[in-house]
């Protein structure tokens, strides 16, 4: 590695530093509105500056930058910004642990990350940088909060939360591990706190329906959002509690199973859970409820065993008048539906398992067409109703609406739509976030801060050592005056969830310096929506859902005129090493800085984009990195070496090119077409693979001492252009070596010119190359050390006539009769024709699009191979099949001659 490192320091690192300085000083990536050009907004999810970048970031940015550079060269007006999602708990933890202020910790990390991003050569418009912890950003968080409050989309209410008594803060469900705080391992408590919510449920239907508009989003992301919103249409039914005035209201999408209800289940948080419990059962029920409070939502609904306790109370089925035992169980959540369910174990697998465990009766009321005898598992499909009163004999699909009609006519329930989606809790009891802009006045109540007083700034006189919310330690922050009456008031000490910051940052990029509002309407209506958004699948629900909600809410506030923020979404796969996700605990982390220091940024970018398609998992390979480095060294040597003896500033192509010149011009245009198509489809790995193959072709062409200088220059100039999105530093250097003064980054993307592609020449070159490979294989298999004569046997003309006749037909056994009918029109012997056709059916790739005459095929082989074999003192004999007399001659096909090797000295 040391030799490679020194070579790289002497070449690639100098090249990269040179061009990064020139890009920055020239400002070529700055972007302004230009109505004369089509816009393209390319965006990666901005990073949280917790430490240095990892390989996942490097992959994300390599994808975005390649696409941005490609679109820029295609003539699009490209917006490609970067910023930092800078609020969050890790900064506060660092302050508590190391005694460093969150502001300093955050901006030190931003400086480090930004330096890494610049070393990668990313073509961001740095003049649009957004940092969410700066006052000029979070001021507009507060402004948007107030606008949503005015519109009735923000409210405050008491809600049960996970509370850590030691840290004195609310924890998200994901921050509770086995009933303990993830940070201090203290047992968590359930606590009711007055919290701020955003009414995202007001947009539930539109968020769900508009998923259909997102044609260029991964299907699994849309499914995840659909499931998260969880729209269910059904009926709400009141089940009376026996001996009491209360009713238990349930929601179900399967009223056709109501005659099979054998028990009821309440969530532990249900208001009736204790009040309807009998005295003799109360102690056991209380113990169970306390136990469940320590479980997370995920544990209760997914992994943990279903557990419950009998309350001693009974409900009454309003359609059968049967008494139904009431249980409390851990798998029912008060936050979903009504917090109570009618349990039908015969037709719900979860209820079935619970009934078996606690010895509860199972009553089947829906039967499949073919009865399966006694139930061994729940039957959850559709069928015919039995034991269902007046509805017996109906199909379940028909019975659903009939039973709902009956329930509504009895006045015991009504049709309803429920969602899994809950309103967004944004209150956080921590310092490093956006202060919520309201005050509490004993006289006026909750009062919004006036807009002209924004931003409500984070104070610096806070104490991070006492635990809990540091804002509560700042008397200067807490004590204020009421905006309405002018009396003493107290500021809100909760700060906003940092998802608030990331729900509209992409709009701020459009007007990063705007002081009159969060952004200018004309700017966002020009740039938005984002044409390509790139980020991890882990953000598929929360961030993307909140961003979609913000866009719709701001639209309804008259601030923008579009419905969805991101037209196309790419979720890149993870970077893994040794079969596992890169992790410090596993010791398999690769430092991006180390790779760039040794091999250069272009090598890192090229390896990452070549090794796997963007959405797939990428397996890290040190060997692969070295291989890509060697490839780029060859590219550099190719440009450097050719420019020393030729001038490529002007490209002169002959009007009547020879075979070799025509081939390299044709190959260049095919490379342009393929690379363009691959990048357009985000198949960067295939694009780079084509560039590598094309580079090899140019190298071979140059090594063969071809004199077609104009064609070589044409190929090299286009190679540099094709390389520019992936290895921009090397491409700039190559462009400069060829005598260009302007940046390749702003050059025009090459245009595919079909008229310059000579398909016959391409075929001939490919045929000769395949023939050489076949000769080498035959030599190897024959064991002949030194061939003396190589006989090439060209297929007869009758085979060529048949091949031309059946070209374009479906080559399959079932179509044999039709193919033979066409072949026999060429006046050929039926048995021979059948053998030929069967060969093509067995391997359709043998039937080429271009079929040369036997004379032309022979001349092409002679012209390209005669000199080569003469130099090797090998006699080349070209024969026609009918004149050969060799048995192997019958195996020849148009474009694939038979080969016979003669010589001595066998192994």
N, C-alpha and C positions, 0 to 999 in steps of 0.2 A: 504493500500500500504506500510505503514511503516514496518510492519512485514516482508513482502516479500522483501523489500529493504534490511533490515538487514540480512535476510537469504541469499540473493544473494551476498551481500558484503562478507559474511563469506565463501561463496563457489565459486560461478561462477566467480566473479571478480578476486579472487585470482588465480583460475585455468587459466583464460584468460591471466592475466599478466605473470604467470609462463611460459606458452607455447609460448607466443609472444617473450619473452626474449630468450627462448631456440631456437626458429626458427631463430631469428636474429643472435644469436651468432654462430650457426652452419652453417648458409648460405645454408640451404637445398634447397632454391628456386632459387639459381643462376643457370643460364643456359648457356651452351656452345654448339657449333655445335658437333653433334655426328652422323656420317654417318651410324652407325650400328642400329640406332633407327629411327622410323618414327616420323617426327616432327609434332607439333600442335601449331599453333600461335593463341592465344586467346587474344582479344583486346577489351577494352571498349573505347569509345570516351573520350579523355582526357578532364578534366574540365578547365573552366576559373576560376582562383583564385580570384573571386570578394569578397567572404566572406566565411562563414562556409558552410559545405555540407548540403544539404537538403535531404528529403526522396527519391526524385527521383534519386539522386546520390547513395544513399544507396541501392536502388533496382537494379540499373545498375550494381554496383560492386558485389552485392550478386550473381547475375546471372553469371557474368564472373568468379568469384572466384570458385563457385561450379563446373562449367564446367572445369576450369583449374585443380582443384584438382582431379576431376574424371579422366580426361585424363592422368594426371601424374601417378595416381595409376594404370591405365591401361597399363603403360609402354611407353607412348609417351614421346618424348623429347619436353617439353612444354616451349614455350616462352610466358611469361605473364608479360608485362612491364607496367609502369605508368609514366606519365609526366604531364606537365601543359601548357595550351595554354595561355601564360602569357602576350602577348601584348594586347592592346586594350584601347578604350576610357574611360572606368570607372576609370582606374588608373590615367588618365590625369585629369578627373573630380575631383578625390579625391585630387590631387595635387593643383588644383585651389581652392577647397573649404576649405581644411584643412591645406594647406601649407606644405604637406608632399610629399617627392619625390616619383614619380611613382615606382622607383626601390624598395624603402623600403616598400611602401604600398603593392606591389605585393609579395615580399618575406616574409613579415609578414603573409600574407594570405596563402601562400604556406605552411609555417610552421604549421599553424593551421589545414589546410586541411590534410596535410600529417600525423599529429598526429591522426586525426580522422580515417583516412584510416588504420593506424597501429592498432588502437584500435579495428577495425572491424576484424582483423586477416587476412587481404587479403594477399595472397601468391605471391606478386609481386617480381620480380627480381629488387630490388631497385638499383642495380649497373648499370642499363640501363636507369635510369631516364633522361628524356628530358625536359628542360625548355626553351621555345622558345624565351624568352627575353635575354638569355645569349649569349654572343658574339660567343661562340663556336657552337651555332646553327644558329643565324641569319647571320653569315658569309656565311653559305652555302645557305641561302635564296638568298643572293646577287650573289653568284657564279652561282646558277641555273638561276637567272634572266639574267645574262650575257650570259649564254649558249643559253637560249631561244631567246635572242636578236640576237645573231650570226645566229641562225637558221631562223630568220625572223618571229618568233612567238611573239615578243614584238615590239610595235610601239607606237608612240606618235602622237596625233591629237587633234584638238579642238573639244570639245563636250559640248552640253548644260547640265548644272547641276543645282541641287537645292542649292542655296547659301543663307546662313544666314549672313546678313551684320553685326549683332552684334557679333556673335561668330566667324565670318570671317573664315568659313569652309564650305566644301561641305557636304551635307546631303544625305544619301540614301533615296529613296522614302519612305521606311518604317519609316524614322525618321521625316517625315513631317505629322503633324496632323492638318487637316482642314486648310491647307495653311500656317501653322505656325511651327516654330522650336520647336521640342519636348523638348529642353533644356531651352530655354529662352522665348519662345512664341512670338518671333518676326516674322512678315510676311516674308516669303521666297521670294527670287527673282530668276528668271532664269538668268543664267550667262554662258557665253561661256568661258571655260578654256582649256588650253592645258593640256591634261591628258595622262597618260600611260595606255595602253591596252595590254592584252594578247589575242592572236588570237585563242581562243578556238573554233571558228567556223570552223577552218581548220580541226577539228576532228569531226565535227557534224555528218557526216554519220557513222563513226566508233563508236562513242558514242551511236548512236541510234541502229545500227545493233548488237553491242555486248551486248545489254541488253538481247538478246536471250540466251547468254551463262550463264547468272546469274540465274541458275535453283533454287538456294536456297535463293533467295531474295524475300521478300514479293511482291506480285503482284501489290499492290497499289503503292509501291515505284517505281517500274518499269514504271507504267502508269504515275506517276507524272513526272518522268524524260522524258518519251516519249512526254508528252504534253509540257514540258518546252522547249525541243529541237524543237518541232513543225514543223516537215518536211511537206511541202505541195508541190505537183507537179501540175503545171498548165501552164498558159501562161501569158506573159507580153504583154500588148496592149497599143498602143499610141492613145489617143483621142485628136485630134486637138482642140485648143482653138479658138473659132469663132472670127475672126477679128484680130488675133495675130499670130505670127510665132511659139509660144511655143506649145508643146504637153504635155498633162498630161499622164504620164505613170502609168498604174495600173497593178496589178497582181491579177489573179483570178483562182480559181480551178473549176469554173463553167462557162466556156465560152458558154455552152449550153443555158445560160439565157441572152446572150448579146442583144437579140432582145427585152428584157423586161426592159432594162435600162431606167429609167425616171429622174434620177438626178445623179450628181457626188458629191463626198465629199472629201475635202482635210483636212489634219490635220492642226491645227493652226500653227505648226512649219514649214509647207511646204514652200519651197523657193518661190513658186508662189502665196502663200496665199494673200499677199498684192499687188503684182505687177499686177495681173489680176483683182483685185477688181476695180470696177468703182468708179469714184470720189465721186458720191453722196452716195455710200455705205461705203466709206472708214472709216469714223469716227465710225460707228456702228461696223464694222468688227474689228477695232483696240481695241475697248472697250471689245469686246467678247474675242479676243486673250489674252488680259491682264488678264481677269477673269479666263480663262482656265489655264493660267500659274500657278495659285495658287492651282490648283487641282493636287492631286497625280495620278500616273498611275492607281492605284487600284480604286480610286474614278471614274476615267474617263471610265474605261472598265467594272467595275462590279456594284458598288452600286449606282452611281449617275444617275439621269435622263439624257437621251440623249438630248442634246441641240445643236442648230446650228444657223447659220446666212447666208443669201443669199448674194453672192458677187456682184450680178448684171451682172456677166459674164456667158457665155454659152460655153459648149463643143459640139463637133459634134460626134455622134456615127458613126464610120467609116464603119459600115455595113448597116446602115439605112439612113445615112445622116441627121438624125433628130437633132434638137437643144436640148441640155440637160442643165438645170440650174445647176450651180456650187455652192455648199454650203461649208461652213467650219463648222466642228462639233467636239465636245469634245471627241467622242468615237473613233476617228481615230488617231492612233499614228504614228508619223513620223519614229519611231524606228522599226516599223514592216512593212514588205512588202515595198511598195514604198511611203507610207505616203498618198496614194490616193486610193479611191475605186470607182468602178462603182456600183451604188446602184440599186438593183432590188427588190423593195418592195414586189412584188407578191411572191417572192421565198427566202426571207431572213427576219426573224422575226424582227431583229434590224432595217432594212431599212423600214419594214412595219410600225412599231411604229412611226418612224421618219416622214414618208410620211403622215400618218394620222394626226400627230401633226401639220405639216406645210402645209397641204392641197396640197400635191404633188400627181400627177397622179400615178395610179397603173395599170400595164399592165401585164396580165397573158400570159405566152408563153409556159408553161409546164402544162399538164393536167394529172391527174391520170386516171386510166382505167374507173372509175365511176366518172363522173363529179359531183361536190358538189354544183354547182350553184355559186352565188356570193361569193367571198373570204371574210371570216370573220377573217382569219388569214393567214399568209404566208404558202404556200405549198412548203416545202423544199425537198420533196422526188423526186424520179425518175418518169418519165412518158413519154408522147408523146408530141413532139413539135408542136405548132400551132403558127400562126402569125410570122413565123420565116423564111420567104423567101424560098429559095431553100431547106432548111432543114426541112420544115414543113412535119409532118407525121413520122419523124424519132423518134426512141427511144432516150431518152436523153443520155443514156450511150454510144450509137453509135455516136450521134451527137457531143459529146465533141471533139473527135479526128478529125472529119471531119471539124468542125469549126476552130480548131487550124490550120489544113492544109491550109484552105482558108486564114486565117489571115497571115500565113507565106508566102503564095504565093503572097499576096498583098503587102508584105514588111512593114506591120504596127505592127508587133509583132513577138514573138518567144516563143517556149517552154522554161520553166524555173522551177527551184526548189527554194523555199524560206524556210527559217527557222525563227521561233520565237526567237531562241537562238541568243543573241548578244555577241559581244566580251566582255571580262571581264575587266571592269574598275578597276584598282588596286591602283590608286592614292588616297592618303588620306592626307589632310592638317592638320596633327597632329604630335605630338612628339613621343608618345609611340608606335613605330612600327619600322619595318626594314627600314633604310635609303635606298633609291633607288640609286644604285652605278653608277651614271653618273655625269658629270660636264658640264657646259656650258662655251664655250670659244668663244670670239668674232671672233677669227681667224679660229678656227677649227670646230665650231658648237657644236653639242651634242657629247660628247666623253665618252665612257665607262671607268670606273676606271680599272686599271690593276689588274689582279687576285692576284698578289703578295702583293698588297696594301690592300687587304681585311682582316678583315672587315672594312667598313666605320663605325666608332663607333658613337653612340649617344653621343652628348656632355652633360656636366653637367651645363654649364654656360647659362642656358635658363631661360626665365622669363615666368611664367604661369599666371601672373596677367593681362597681356595686352590683352588677347583674341587672336583669330586667331591661327596661327601655331607657337608654341614656338620655333621651329628650326630657324625661321627667326630672332629671337632675339640674336642668337649666331654668332657673327662675326668670332670667331675662327673656327666654323664649316663651315660657308658659304665660306669664303675666302680660296682658294686653288690654286694649279698650274695645268695647263693643262697637262695630261699625254702624249700628242703628241708633242706640241711645247714648253712646259715649261713656257708659259706665264701665266698671271693672269687669273683665272677662278673662276666660282661660282658653288658651289655644288647644286644639286637638293635638295630642302627642303621638297618635298612630301615623305611620307613613304608608305610602302606597306599595302594593305588590309590584315587584319589578317587571312583571308581565305587562303592566300599564305602559312602562317606558318603551317596550319593544313592539307595542301594538300599533304604533304610528310613525316610527322613526324613518321609514321609507318615504314618508310624505315630507318630512323635514329636509331630507337630502335635496328635494326639489327647490327649496328656498332656505338654505342653511343660515343666511344672515338676516332674514326677515325679522323686523322688530315690531311690526304692527299686528302680527298674528303668528300662529304656528307655521303658516306657509301661505303663499299667494295662490289664489284659486286658479289663475291662468297658468301658473307654473305646473301645478299638479295635474291639471287637465291636459297639458301638453305631454308631460313625461309619463304619467300613470296610464294604465296600470303597469306594474313591473312585467317586462316581457319574459324574463327568465329569472326565477328565484331558485337558489341552491342552498341546501342545508341538510342536516341529519334527520333521519326518520323519527328520532326521539321527540322532535317538535311537531309531529304530525297532528296532534290534537290541540293542546293548550295554546301554544303561541299562534299557530295558524288559525285557530278558531277565533281567538281574541282579535287578531288582525282583521279577519273578515268582518267581525262584529263592529269594530271601530270604523271601518270603511263605510259600512251601511249607516251607522249612526251619524257620522260626519256628513254623509250625503244628505240625510234627512234634516241636518242643520243648515243645508244649503251651501256647504263649504267645498263640495266637489260633485262631479257629475257621472260617476261610474259606480258599479255595484260590487266588484270584486278587486282585491288588491294585486293578485298574482295570476297572470295568464298561464304561465307554464312553470311547473314545479319539478325540480330534479332532487331526489333524495339520495345522496351518495352513500355507498356502503362503507363499512368500517375498515380500518387498516389493522391487519392481524400479523403476528409473527409467531412462528413455531406452532401454528394452529390455534392460537388464543389471541383475544383482543389485547393490544398493547396496554400494559399496566405496570406501574412501578412495583406493585406487590409481587408480580410475576417475574420481574427483572428482564422484561423483553422490550423495553422502550428504546426506540431509536431517536436520538436528538437531531432535529432538523438542522441545527447550526453545525453539527459535526459533519453531516452529509454535505452541506453547502461548502464548508471549509475545505473538505477533501476533494470533492468532485465538481463543485459549482452548482449554482441554482438551476441552470438549464438541464443538467443531468438529473437532478432531483425531480424537476417538473416533468421531464420526458419519461422517466421511469414510472412515476406515479400514474401518468395518463396512458402509458402503453400497456402496463401490466394487467389491467382489468377494465372492463367497461364501467362507467361512473357509478351505476347503481349496484354493482356487485361488490362483494368483499374483496379486499386487496391483500394478498399475501406478500409480506415484505421479504425481499431476497437481496442479501449483500452481493451475491453473484450477479443478480440482474442489474443492480446499480452499476457495478463495474463494467458489465457488458454495454450498458447504455453510454457510459463514459467513453468507452473505446469507439463506439459508433460515432459520437460527436467529434472525437479526435480525428477520425477518418474524414468526416465532413469538412472539418477545418483544413486538414491537409489537402483535400481535393481542391478547395477554393484557392488556398495559398499557392499550391504547386502549379495550378493551371494559370493563375494570374501572373506568375513570374515569367511566362513565355508568351502569353497572349493578352490582348486588350479586349475586354468584354463590355466596354461602355456602350458600344453600338452593337446591335445584333443584326447580322446580314444573313438571311436565309436565301438559298438558291431557288430560283423559280423552277428549275428542273433538277431536283435533288436526286442523288444516287440512292442506291438501296440502303446503305448504312445511315446516311443523313436523313432520309425519309423515315427510317425506323425511329431514330432518337427524337425527331420532332413529333412523330405519332405517339411515342411512349410518353413524352412530356405532356401532351394534351390529355391523354388518358389519366395520367397522374393528377392533373388539375381537376378533372371531372370527379375522380374517385375521392380525392381528399376533400373537395368541396361538399360532395354529398355526405361523406362520413361526418364531417364537422357539423353540418346542418342537422344531422340526426343525433348529435351528441355521442357519436361512436368514435371517440378520440383515439382509442386503442387501434382501431382499424385504420384511421387516418395516418397515424404514426407508422404503422406497419407498411402502408403503401409508400410513405416517404422513404423508409429504409430500403424497400425493394427498388424504388426509383433511383436512389443514391447508388445502389450497387450496379444498376444498369449503366449509369453515367460513368462510374469508375471503370467498368469493363470496357466501355466505349473508348474512354481516354487511353487506357492501357493498350488497346489494340492499335494505337497510333493512327487513329483516323484523322484525316486532314480536314474534316468538315468543321472548321473553327466556328462558323456562324451557328451551326446546330448545337454544338457543345455549349457555347455562350448562352444560347436560348434556353437550353436545359438547365444550366447552372443558375441563371437569373430566376427562373421559375422555381427551382428547388429552394432558393433562399426565401422566396415569397411564401411558399408552402410551409416552410419551417418556422416562419415568424410568429405564429400564435403559440407555438410550443416551446421553442428555444429562442426567445426574442433577442438575447444578447449576441449569440452566435450569428443569428440571421442579420442583425445590424452590422456586425463586423464583416460578414461575407459580402453584404451589399456595398459596404465601403470599399472593400478589397477590389470589387468589380468596377470601381470608379464612380460610384454614385455619391452625390453630395447630400441629398435629402435623406430623411429617416425612412427605413423600410416600414416602420410602424405606421407611417401615414401614406405609404405607397398604395397603389390600387391593387386589389386582389386579382390574380390572373384569371383571364376569361378562357373558358374551354372553347376551342375552335374546331368544330367537327370537320370542316373542310381540310384541315391539316392532318387528319388521321387517315392514313392509308391502311385499311384493314388487311389488304392482301400482303403488304410488306410486314405488318405485325404478325400475321399468320406464318409467313415464311420464316421469320426470325424465331418464332416459338417452335416451329417444326424442326428447325436445325438444332436448337438448344435441346429439345427432347431427344433428338436422334443421337446427339453426342452423349447424353446421359444413358441412353439405351446401349450404345456401343461400349461405354465404360462398364456397365453391368454385365454385358455378355463376355467381355474380356475377363472380368473378375470371376464369373461363374465357370468359364472355360478352363481357367487355371493356366492360360498361356502367359508366360512372362513377357515375351516380346512379340507382339503381333507383326507379321510381315505383310499380310494382305487383308484388307477389309472389303468385303463384297456387300454392296447395298442393292437390294432387289426391290425395284419399284413396282407397285401394283398395276395390273393391266387396265386398259381403258374401259372394259365392260364393267368393272367394279365402280369406276368413277361415274359411269352413266347411271347405274343403279343407285349409288349414293346420292347423286343430284336429284333423282326421281323421288326418293323417299324422304329427303331432307324436309324437316318441318312437320312430319307425321308423328302421331302418337306411337312410340316404339314400345309395344307390349305384346305378350303372347295372345291376349284376347283379340288384338288387332292384326294378327298374323295374316289372316286371309286377305284383308284389304291391302296390307303392305305388299304381299306377294303379287297381287293383281296389278299393282302399280309397277313393281319391279319387272315383271314379265313383259310389259309393254316395251322394254328396252331390247327385246329380241335376244335374250340370254338363255342359257341352258338352265332349266328349272331347278335341278338338284344343286347346282353351284350357287344359283341365286338364293336358294333357301338357306344354304350354309352361311352365306354372307349376311343375310338378313338376321339370322339367329345370333351372329356375333354382335350385331348392332343392338339387338334387343337385350342381350346379356349385359352390354356396356354401352349405353347411348352416347357416352362422352367420346367414343371413337368416331362418331359421325360428325365431322367438322362443318362449321358454317361455310367455310371457303374450301372448295375442292379444285385443286390445280389439275391441269392436264399432266399426263405422265412425263412428257417432254419438259414442261416447265418445272415440275418437281425435281427431275433429275438435274436440270441446269442450276436450280437454286442450291441443291446439295453440293454440286461440283464447285460452284462459285464460292461458297462459304467454307468448304472443308478441304478442297484440293491442296491449297497452299499449306494448311496446317499439317496435313498428313505427310506431305512431301518433306517438310522441315523435320518431321519425326522419322523420316525414311520408311514410311509405311505406304504400300501401294493401295490406292483407293480405286475400286472398280464399281462402276454403277451399271446395273443390268436391269432389263425389263423382265417382268414375271414370266411372260410367255417364251422368252428366249433363254431363260436361265437353265432349265433342266433340273434344278434343285428341288427336292421335296419341300424344303422349308419355304420356298417361294410362295406357296399357296397361302401362307399366313400373312402375307403383306396386305395392307389396307391403304387406301388413299390418305396421304399425310403421315403414314406410319409404315415405312418400308421394313422388309425382313432383313436380318443382319447375319452374315457368316464371317467368322474370324478364322484366319489361317496363320499358322506360325509354329515356332518350336519352343523348346525349353519350358515344358509344362512343369508346374509345381508338383 
